[in-house]
Amino acid sequence: MKLATIRSVCCSVRVRASRPGSRFSGMSRGCLPVGTTNSRLTLRTASTVTSRGTSPTLTANFGKPFKEDEWSECSRSVGEVVQSTKEAIATLQRGSPDIQPLLVILQAGENGTMLEINKKVAGKIGLNVTQICLAKNCSEDEIIEELLKLNDDPKVHGVFLHLPPASLTSRVLNALKPEKDVDCISNLNIGRLVRGDMSKGFVPPMASAVLDLLGKHDASLKGKSVLLVGGQGPLRLALQCLIERSGMTVQTNHWNSNSLKTQVLQADAVFLLSAGNMDIPPSWARPETVIIHCESALEPDDDLIDMSSISGLAYLTAVYRAQNVTHGCSRWLQEQQYRPWNLRSCKLQPLNPVPTDIEISRAQTPKPVAQLAEEIGLLPEELEAYGRNKAKVQLSLLDRLHSQPDGKYVLVAGITPTPFGEGKTTVTVGLVQALSAHLKLNSFACLRQPSQGPTFGVKGGAAGGGYAQVIPMEEFNLHLTGDIHAITAANNLLAAAIDARMLHEATQSDKSLFNRLVPSVYGVRKFSPIQISRLRRLGINKTDPASLTPEEVSSFVRLDFDRSQITWQRVVDTNDRFLRKITVGQASTEKGQIRETGFDIAVASEIMAILALADSLKDMKNRLARMVVGSSRSGEPVTAEDLGVSGALAVLMKDAIKPTLMQTLEGTPVFVHAGPFANIAHGSSSVLADKLALKLVGRDGYVVTEAGFGADIGMEKFFNIKCRASGLRPNVMVLVATVRALKMHGGGPNVSAGAPLPKEYIDENLSLVAGGCHSNLKKQIQNAHLFGVPVVVALNVFKTDTQAEIDLVCQLAKECGASDAVPCRHWSQGGRGSLELAMAVKEAAGRPTNFQFLYNTEMPILEKIRTIAQKVYGAEDIDLSPEASSKIDYYNQQGYGSLPICMAKTHLSLSHMPDKKGAPTGFVLPIRDVRASVGAGFIFPLVGTMSTMPGLPTRPCFYDIDLDPETEEIIGLF
């Protein structure tokens, strides 16, 4: 139960005790009858709470009772502060109508006096007050446990610790967040007070009240002398600092001092701190001396007192406390607003020749991730650190900055890939380094998390390269924050649930299945929420298990899998070709439940695609529930929710849904999140990472994200699938090309691993360059224009490129329709080498766009496939196999016909033929099969044979990877 919050003069009390069998026993939240035990909570009204204690008293004129005019002075002070605080709350609520400042009184015992005082003040101001009563002898750990809960509650704006002095230990004081310490007792707030820095701290309410009364007694305080008698701790220190700052002089003494009488005679005002029954004899003070009794708190175990006897000082203190709560609420609201960046870039000193990627990464010291987060406007509570260099970012950021305008959205794609590698990631990183570190424009890179398969297989690391990479590259490439492992666990839990369910259905009767699926617990049998959802899908509107008919029981317990139609496979994040097809169920304990299945690489799991497309935890959970894992023998789809496992999948994925914050070599921010397989999925980083980044960069900032493979696959899927899911619209696309790749598309010879490069790729060859520009580069520019997005060509320069080749590419790219085309030297120079690209992107992103989707999702599945094949790939038509045709009919029957299309074809050519470079035409695109990722939300046609489990080459990357046992440094990762 959340803290009870009641407007105006109303309040709530929570009573807690730790002793078993005590009158009030309890955990922290909940409302139960008095006398319950075992970590329960009792909620009582203020009128039933007794109080024992002596109120703070104010005396003047040799300790005589407070005179009527002096009560009037106190009342006038109360009225003035109440009015100003009411106006402050009204101002807050004009900007945030739902905000209601809340003070929590945390105390030991049931004393209700302090609640009554603050309740009266709250009624006048419009403040909420909640009282939490712990056991009278509560431990330090119990107090801290409650404080940590209050710290994390955004509805609490101030906490008053009404505890015995012995309970206010350093651990307790420092456990309370300084921004909620409205009585200024924490070490940090006291330090701020001593320094005179009150921009974040508070003035202790008692000190404010005492000085207020002293000021009204004598308007001219400068030069007056004040004596502080007795007491220790925050109140005494605060009074001393504030009095001295007001121009008065301060002396301190103790009750047993021989010089006390002399000092009292010389003082203009005497403050008695924690005096108890001690007092100053009238004969010690001059007639005009003001004597003020300052008790720091009402003791919870004192005798019951009459509320009418409480002095005005107590009320004035409560009013100033309410004022502090209002200040705390105001500061909290200000913290929730967008914060301008204060990014400190990290300097680069590029070397020539350029060292290896891992040497460059280690030569740069990354900023602590907490510092980076602060620089880009993240709040401490929005960060979950994973070591020093990376952290998860809470999705609550989207709620905090929901009204903040998005920045510019930039997509990086490439021409059709070749074995040379085009360098989309290095271009992405170099561009954001240029934007942030050199042009001083807020920018964010959003990248996919690399799979362990390519890292140890053929590609190596994926953090970028040269002086344009994410650091530390070892952490980026290995495990990161465990998201892929979470996907593996969730995927394989679902696979295990499928086989287990088939076994149990094959070996048990309907009655036995029902008794086990809906067991009787303590004599009560009931459906779980996920089982009720299945009943509703079956059209059974019952909640009592005993009310189901035998036919309803049978339909409920039997998923009746068709073994030949199970589409869900297990996954592992390793290139293991021998797991492509396996046989399971061969143990004697599986009772003959043998079937063929296989493994995919982890990033090919539909759960990875869901992670990348979900826009909230709720959306992810719903998508996981909708995943179709196979069909029943009657042809009905079977989902993860039918298996009862979707809630558990969401639990395994609850942390993976948060993007991971890292940084580039030049200290600019990067979100690393998700890594869907770019063949059978859309191959882009997550929607959530993009959305969070767009809010953080602000209206004039830039978010740069990349699409997998060439523009014909990555860009097309990004626009038609990811942009539909996110609602985001790109401002510009950066198309990455290299001279070598253009030469291959222009007719250059094939290359093979380990063989020397043909001379065409080393020597200047303008003819091949022109051929590649007029074919593949031109087609990919035209593809971007199909969506109404302007294109900037980024020529990733290699040392073998000649100036004539570079100039020719830039010239022809503009002639082919690019808004601009510029050479990029980020690999050797970092952000400085991409300045020209950054300025071109800024120029293009500032122009109006006319973004449009390639097709309407309501088009028939066949027509959507044909549209992509003809308009994007350049095919003459498509050829549908009988199996693909029947699958399309099935998906239409099941209501999946309006899903977008995610083509699964080779990335090495615009066509389905990997060896056909350039821009082939006149071919017919064969559609071998059509499958559905219902949870992710797309249909994926298979063009040719598509492997979802890569194999290791003859000489994998792991031959070069090693660990130095002395230094623990990783060697040869990239």
Buried (B, 14 or more C-beta within 10 A) or exposed (E): EEBBBEEEBBBBBBBBBBEEEBBBBBEBEBEEEEEBBEEBBBBBEBEEBEBBBBBBBBBBBBBEEBEEEBBEBBEEBBEEBBEEBBEBBEEBBEEEEEBBBBBBBBBBBBBBBBBBBBBBBBBBBBBBBBBBBBBBBBEBEBBBBBBEBBBEBEBBBBBBBBBBEEBBBEEBBBBBBBBBBBBBBBEBBBEBBEEEEEEEBBBBBBBBBBBBBBBBBEEEBEEBBBBBBBBEBBBBBBBBBBBEEBEBEBBBBEBEEEEBBEBBEEBBBBBBBBBEEEBBEEEBBEEEBBBBBBBBBBBBEBEEBEEEEBBBBBBBBBBBBBBBBBBBBBBBBEEBEBBEBEBEBBEBEBEEEBBEBBEBBBEBEBBBBBEBBBBBBBBEEBBBBBEEBBBBBBBEBBEBBEEBEBBBBBBBBBBBBBEBBBBBBBBBBBBBBBBBBBBEBBBBBBBBBBBBBBBBBBBBBBBBBBBBBBBBBBBBBBBBBBBBBBBBBBBBBBBEBBBEBBBBBEEBEBEEBBBEBBEEEEEEEEBEEBBBBBBEEEEBEBEEBEEBEEEBBBBBBBBBBBEEBBBBBBBBBBBBEEBBEEEBBEEEEBEEBEBEBBBBBBBBBBBBBBBBBBBBBEBBBBBBBBBBBBBBEEEBBBBBBBBBBBBBBBEBBEBBBBBBBBBBBBBBBBBBBBBBBBBBBBBBBBBBBBBBBBBBBBEEBBBBBBBBBBBBBBBBBBBBBBBBBBEBBBBBBBBBBBBBBBBBBBBBEEBEEEEEEBEBBEEBBBEBBBBBBBBBBBBBBBBBBBBBBBBBBBBBBBEEBBEEBBEBBBEBBBEBBBBBBBBBBBBBBBBBBBBBBBBBBBBBBEEEBEBEBBBEBEBEBBEBBBBBBBBBBBBEEBEBBEEBEEBBEBBBEBEBBBBBBBBBBBBBBBBBBEEBBBBBBEBEBBBBBBBBBBBBBBBBBBBBEBEBBBBBEEEBBEEEBEEEEEEEEBEBBB
